[in-house]
Structure formats: C-alpha cells, structure tokens
C-alpha cells in the first residue's frame, strides 16, 4: 500500500552519567544517588505534503523556556524548520534531572543542560532521516487512575481520556510508533527517592513497546496540574506528607494499568489513513502572576511571610532565607511538629509567597510581560493545543468546549514552563489565595483564558485551510 505521508521516529538515552540534582521536589537538598530506570527523549517526525512537525517527548520535569528556545532555533537552522513545526514536551517526572541551570552551582546541572540541547537537536535530525511512508490511525482510550488533589476527590474532577495516535508502516501495516497522552503528575516516587526515574510514564512506554515489538512508544502529559496518581496519599497539594513513602511497586502498577488502557485503544483504533496535519503557533504577551504589586507593598508582604515562617522554623529561619533550602526546612517542620492541615497550609503558603516575592524584589521596575508560546496541532481528527506549564483539568475542559468535540486535548509542559496554568475562574474560587495551584500560577488571572481563546481562533483558521 503506497502512502504520501512520511513519518520517522528516533530515540535518545538522556540518563545522566553521574550525580545530578533531581527536579520537582523542593524537599531535596542533595543530588541523585543512582538510576532506577533509564530516561529517554524521543522524536516523531511527521510529514504530509509541505507540512512538517517534529514532536519531541522527554522524560523530564519540564522544558524550560531557554532550553526550548535554544533547541527550536538550532533545529530550525539545521533542518529549515519554523517554530510552528517543532513541539518540545516533558512527561513531568519528579525523579528526572533538573533541566535548567539556576545559577546556584547545583551538582551536574549545567553540564547536563548543555548535553540535552545538543542531544535533542541531533534527535530531531535522526527522526527526519528515518522517515518513510506511513499511515496513521487514532483512538481515545480511558484510564480510571487519577485523583484530583485540589478538590480532594469531591468531586473527583479528572480527565480519564487517553489520546492515542498510531503510526503504521505503509507496506507491512506494523505499528512503528505510538504517541499517547494522559493527565497526571508522575509522583508515584516521592521526594524521598534519590534515584533517576521516568516514573510511571516510563513503565507504560516500556510495557507498550514490549507488547508491540519494533514500535516506539512516546508519552506526553495533558492536564496534570491538579491531578495525582490514585496510589498517592489523600493529602492537600501543599502537604509534604503526600509525596513520600511511594516506591517502585506503585510505579509499576500505575504504568502497567496505563499501558493496558493504551493497548486496548490500540486494538480498537480506527482504520489507517493518510496523515492529515496542520500546525500553527503564536506568542502571546501576558503579565506574570506573582508579585505584581508596588515595591513597598511587596516588601511589606514579604516581611509578613517572614514573620509566619519564623513561628514555625525558629532558629532554622536564618539558614532558610535566601536562597537557602526553605521548602525543605518547612517540610521538615510540618512532619516534625505533626501540623494539622490549617497550620500546614499557613506555613507552606508563607513559603510560596516568600519565594515569589523575593524573586519579585530582585527584578527592578514594574513586571514585564512574558512571551507565552501556544501551538495548535490538528492531526487526523485530534486537535491539540500546547501550553507551557502545568495545566489544570478545567483548562482542558475549556479547550474541548472551544474545539467543539471530544478529541480535543491539551499538551501540557510544552515549549516552555510558566508553572501552574489555572483559569481566571479558579483564581476567583473561595480561598484561592490559599491554594497551591493558584498562589504559584505563572500567569496573571485571565492569561490562560486568553491563550485558550487565541488557540480557538487559530484552530478555526486552520480548519478553513486545506490539510497538509
């Protein structure tokens, strides 16, 4: 069977060669002590006529803006790609190496980031070189594996949908690649885990590849911002006691269950078709969320956060402030003092505010708008919007409403990272100023709503154009 579509896939082992600071938990103060399982970057090269897309997945916490920009620029120059033809994503594993150099000399990080940049550019080139005729089939599975930590399961507002995109060899019909998504924090391994791991998305990919010999499985996270695995303790998002005590058995269980849902969808996928691909991208100018007040008010608010911290940390406050291990010391106090939820929240919110306000005072002048990249990818009936951060479930519901159908998905943690991305309605909820995902949101209230609306306009324009 001939095909006008060309698709390639490539894989790169990005496991660090030595100790490196792990990302995702502020409780950690020392580098990794080994490797539980290897981590990978994978690239899917899609080509339909003149339309191309390099979709890159990584077993990392996030893809910081500087890294995303460097890879996009270098891959673009080398391969003649525009930013709309590159999508760089992260699984959000909290047991992966820190993918950004914070300038604090953290063990192994600077060298690892330099390695990543070169490796990801080479990966895209390898995927393009491997391109050959292929066809695409799609499906949507379901996984009942997730828990909404913001609502504490009452109601359990999650997105159980699992988008599945299957690349089949045009001649043999064999599965060559399988791209799938799910919305959940990969935190079955907590801050007490010192080993590098891809967490449950890594297990899921390995199980799928074992079931489909010769195929490469690629994972992207969807709306994970307020969602954790059902293996996690029922704790508030701020509570450090909710992110320790898990182990490899939880990782395996979650990964195998997710893989089962993906393989079931693969078995019942639609018929293979030519690749239909459209892409568009734009950059929005959006104000940041934290610390937008005048310097006098910011200083007063910072002093109040220090006062609250002093109540709980006592003599530890001096070594916690700046830029000491504040989150680690506060978490230790929660556990040592066995704080109830009200006191725990008071202490940890003070941590959030202290970190955000300290950063605000370090920047002269009024807050500057952020350059926020958004991308729309229409692929064989799946309409994807990429957002640069941790996207809450409600944002995915808004995108589904804008797109007008049930095969509309968010690709979170894509092309940058502006922390949590809630809607304006979530900022307006009762006690939103005491909730982790809104206090630490990266964009000003309404910024995410603006992004979803702009993506809807982009999708409408794309739908009026001929497919690639």
Number of C-alpha atoms within 10 A of each C-alpha: 10 11 16 14 22 23 28 24 30 22 21 16 13 21 19 21 10 13 19 24 22 32 22 21 17 16 19 19 16 13 21 22 15 15 19 15 14 15 23 17 24 25 28 30 25 27 24 19 14 8 15 22 25 26 21 27 26 28 30 27 25 34 26 22 19 15 21 21 17 14 23 24 18 17 24 17 11 13 13 10 17 16 20 21 22 25 24 28 32 26 33 29 29 27 31 31 30 26 22 19 18 10 8 9 9 17 18 20 24 18 12 21 17 14 13 17 20 14 16 27 20 17 22 29 19 19 22 23 14 15 18 18 19 29 25 24 21 25 22 23 23 17 17 14 20 25 27 26 25 22 14 16 14 10 10 14 18 25 26 16 19 23 23 24 24 23 29 22 22 22 12 9 13 16 22 20 24 27 20 23 26 29 33 29 26 27 27 30 26 24 25 14 22 21 20 27 28 31 31 29 30 25 23 27 24 18 20 22 19 13 13 17 11 12 19 23 26 32 24 26 28 32 29 31 27 28 28 25 23 17 17 20 16 16 15 19 21 23 19 24 19 18 22 16 14 19 15 16 12 19 24 19 16 24 24 21 18 27 24 19 19 28 19 15 20 20 9 12 17 14 10 18 17 18 24 21 25 24 24 19 20 16 13 16 14 20 19 19 20 21 21 16 15 13 16 10 12 19 17 12 18 20 14 15 21 18 13 16 24 15 11 20 20 10 10 16 20 12 13 18 15 13 10 13 17 25 21 17 19 25 21 16 19 22 14 9 12 12 15 11 14 8 14 23 20 16 25 23 22 22 21 19 21 22 20 18 23 17 13 21 17 8 10 9 10 13 16 13 13 15 15 23 21 24 27 26 26 19 19 19 15 21 22 25 29 27 29 27 30 29 31 28 24 20 22 24 18 17 24 20 13 17 21 11 13 15 17 23 28 30 31 32 32 31 31 26 25 22 18 24 33 29 25 17 12 19 19 12 11 9 10 14 14 16 19 20 24 25 18 21 22 25 24 20 22 18 21 22 18 16 24 24 14 18 26 20 15 20 24 13 11 18 12 8 10 9 18 16
